[in-house]
């Protein structure tokens, strides 16, 4: 998780984790990311779906459940991280191509 935060700039308080799971080597999205970035992630790979929350916009009540609130999402990013080799691939939701993630050690 720390490497995912580093790939997105290092400030863990600025990002909200939407989903996280281990990805198998044959995953189509991982293979496309490796082709786009010209970088192979040889180890165990995890996929992160993260976003920033707009702190200036108040939350809205959910129309389906009064106990839930809706948050406005900003800057959604998808990241593949290979923690053993400390490498990653990332792309914004508005981009079609993946790029290499810079992970400062």
VOBA-1610 file (N, C-alpha, C; in pm, whole numbers, padded with zeros to 5 digits, always signed):
BEGIN
Unk+00083-00119+00000Unk+00000+00000+00000Unk+00087+00124+00000Unk+00197+00120+00074Unk+00287+00235+00080Unk+00344+00267-00059Unk+00374+00164-00137Unk+00427+00186-00272Unk+00322+00248-00363Unk+00198+00212-00345Unk+00090+00274-00425Unk+00080+00422-00392Unk+00087+00458-00264Unk+00085+00599-00227Unk+00205+00674-00285Unk+00322+00610-00283Unk+00442+00674-00340Unk+00427+00695-00490Unk+00367+00599-00558Unk+00346+00611-00702Unk+00252+00728-00735Unk+00166+00764-00640Unk+00070+00873-00661Unk+00112+01002-00593Unk+00237+01012-00555Unk+00288+01137-00501Unk+00329+01133-00355Unk+00299+01027-00284Unk+00349+01010-00149Unk+00259+01055-00036Unk+00158+01137-00061Unk+00072+01185+00047Unk-00047+01090+00064Unk-00040+01003+00162Unk-00146+00904+00179Unk-00277+00965+00227Unk-00273+01083+00286Unk-00395+01148+00332Unk-00475+01210+00217Unk-00413+01221+00100Unk-00481+01281-00015Unk-00558+01180-00098Unk-00540+01051-00070Unk-00599+00947-00155Unk-00694+00858-00077Unk-00800+00815-00145Unk-00900+00725-00090Unk-00897+00596-00171Unk-00884+00483-00105Unk-00877+00353-00173Unk-01017+00302-00203Unk-01046+00281-00332Unk-01175+00228-00374Unk-01174+00076-00383Unk-01064+00020-00437Unk-01052-00126-00442Unk-00905-00166-00452Unk-00880-00291-00415Unk-00745-00346-00413Unk-00757-00497-00427Unk-00677-00556-00517Unk-00674-00701-00528Unk-00549-00747-00602Unk-00516-00874-00580Unk-00402-00935-00649Unk-00445-00969-00792Unk-00353-00949-00885Unk-00381-00972-01027Unk-00297-01089-01076Unk-00358-01176-01152Unk-00286-01288-01212Unk-00210-01241-01336Unk-00103-01310-01370Unk-00017-01269-01482Unk-00092-01265-01615Unk-00196-01343-01633Unk-00270-01346-01758Unk-00381-01242-01769Unk-00394-01155-01670Unk-00499-01055-01671Unk-00485-00962-01792Unk-00592-00942-01866Unk-00588-00863-01990Unk-00550-00718-01964Unk-00602-00659-01857Unk-00570-00519-01827Unk-00422-00503-01791Unk-00367-00597-01714Unk-00225-00593-01679Unk-00139-00608-01804Unk-00175-00699-01891Unk-00097-00717-02014Unk-00100-00591-02100Unk-00215-00526-02111Unk-00224-00402-02189Unk-00141-00292-02125Unk-00143-00284-01992Unk-00064-00184-01921Unk+00086-00204-01946Unk+00130-00329-01945Unk+00271-00359-01968Unk+00312-00324-02111Unk+00223-00347-02207Unk+00252-00311-02346Unk+00260-00159-02361Unk+00161-00088-02304Unk+00157+00058-02314Unk+00281+00123-02254Unk+00324+00074-02138Unk+00436+00134-02066Unk+00571+00075-02104Unk+00571-00028-02186Unk+00695-00099-02224Unk+00772-00144-02101Unk+00699-00196-02004Unk+00759-00241-01879Unk+00685-00364-01830Unk+00758-00472-01803Unk+00699-00595-01752Unk+00715-00597-01600Unk+00607-00630-01531Unk+00611-00647-01386Unk+00624-00797-01359Unk+00746-00846-01328Unk+00769-00990-01322Unk+00721-01060-01196Unk+00700-00988-01089Unk+00663-01052-00963Unk+00514-01059-00941Unk+00475-01073-00815Unk+00334-01070-00777Unk+00285-00927-00792Unk+00170-00909-00858Unk+00120-00776-00890Unk-00014-00752-00822Unk-00030-00630-00771Unk-00155-00588-00709Unk-00211-00469-00785Unk-00344-00462-00795Unk-00411-00352-00865Unk-00483-00266-00762Unk-00461-00136-00771Unk-00524-00038-00683Unk-00612+00054-00765Unk-00729+00083-00716Unk-00819+00182-00774Unk-00836+00289-00666Unk-00778+00407-00691Unk-00776+00511-00590Unk-00826+00643-00648Unk-00869+00731-00559Unk-00917+00862-00603Unk-00894+00965-00494Unk-00908+01089-00534Unk-00910+01200-00438Unk-01057+01236-00416Unk-01087+01283-00297Unk-01221+01329-00265Unk-01221+01480-00265Unk-01321+01539-00327Unk-01334+01685-00332Unk-01378+01735-00194Unk-01284+01791-00119Unk-01314+01835+00017Unk-01396+01964+00020Unk-01402+02035-00090Unk-01477+02161-00095Unk-01627+02138-00119Unk-01661+02024-00177Unk-01801+01994-00206Unk-01860+01911-00093Unk-01970+01954-00035Unk-02030+01875+00073Unk-02086+01742+00021Unk-02094+01646+00109Unk-02150+01516+00071Unk-02300+01530+00050Unk-02353+01439-00028Unk-02496+01437-00057Unk-02556+01309-00001Unk-02678+01313+00047Unk-02741+01188+00094Unk-02770+01095-00024Unk-02755+00966-00001Unk-02784+00868-00104Unk-02935+00859-00125Unk-02980+00856-00251Unk-03124+00844-00274Unk-03180+00706-00238Unk-03090+00606-00223Unk-03134+00470-00195Unk-03126+00429-00048Unk-03043+00500+00029Unk-03023+00462+00169Unk-02986+00586+00249Unk-03071+00625+00342Unk-03050+00748+00418Unk-02926+00740+00508Unk-02874+00620+00534Unk-02756+00604+00620Unk-02626+00626+00545Unk-02633+00639+00413Unk-02512+00655+00332Unk-02503+00795+00273Unk-02380+00838+00248Unk-02355+00969+00188Unk-02276+00949+00059Unk-02300+01033-00040Unk-02228+01027-00167Unk-02116+01130-00166Unk-01998+01087-00211Unk-01881+01174-00217Unk-01850+01206-00362Unk-01806+01328-00388Unk-01765+01364-00523Unk-01620+01320-00543Unk-01597+01238-00646Unk-01465+01184-00674Unk-01389+01277-00768Unk-01262+01299-00737Unk-01172+01373-00825Unk-01050+01286-00853Unk-00993+01302-00968Unk-00864+01240-01002Unk-00857+01092-00969Unk-00939+01011-01033Unk-00937+00866-01013Unk-00819+00807-01089Unk-00742+00721-01021Unk-00624+00660-01083Unk-00620+00511-01054Unk-00571+00437-01154Unk-00553+00294-01143Unk-00403+00266-01142Unk-00360+00176-01055Unk-00218+00149-01041Unk-00193+00000-01024Unk-00094-00051-01096Unk-00044-00187-01075Unk+00090-00173-01003Unk+00110-00247-00896Unk+00235-00242-00818Unk+00291-00382-00804Unk+00421-00395-00831Unk+00498-00516-00804Unk+00589-00483-00685Unk+00548-00516-00561Unk+00625-00473-00445Unk+00763-00536-00433Unk+00781-00658-00482Unk+00911-00723-00471Unk+01016-00649-00555Unk+00977-00602-00673Unk+01071-00531-00761Unk+01056-00380-00751Unk+00964-00333-00665Unk+00941-00190-00640Unk+00918-00113-00770Unk+00832-00169-00854Unk+00797-00104-00980Unk+00646-00097-00993Unk+00599-00005-01077Unk+00456+00009-01094Unk+00418+00072-01226Unk+00291+00060-01259Unk+00232+00119-01377Unk+00107+00194-01332Unk+00079+00307-01393Unk-00035+00387-01351Unk-00101+00457-01468Unk-00230+00489-01450Unk-00300+00572-01547Unk-00419+00638-01478Unk-00451+00757-01524Unk-00571+00827-01475Unk-00692+00770-01548Unk-00808+00786-01489Unk-00931+00737-01552Unk-00961+00811-01683Unk-00905+00930-01699Unk-00927+01008-01821Unk-00827+00976-01931Unk-00728+00891-01901Unk-00626+00854-01999Unk-00654+00713-02052Unk-00608+00690-02173Unk-00625+00556-02229Unk-00498+00473-02219Unk-00382+00537-02211Unk-00255+00466-02206Unk-00197+00463-02066Unk-00131+00353-02034Unk-00063+00336-01906Unk+00079+00392-01917Unk+00133+00435-01804Unk+00271+00481-01797Unk+00341+00420-01676Unk+00470+00437-01672Unk+00547+00386-01559Unk+00527+00475-01438Unk+00514+00414-01323Unk+00498+00488-01198Unk+00636+00512-01137Unk+00658+00632-01089Unk+00781+00665-01020Unk+00764+00635-00873Unk+00841+00539-00824Unk+00834+00501-00684Unk+00967+00537-00620Unk+00968+00642-00541Unk+01090+00683-00470Unk+01111+00593-00350Unk+01231+00548-00334Unk+01263+00456-00225Unk+01299+00531-00101
//
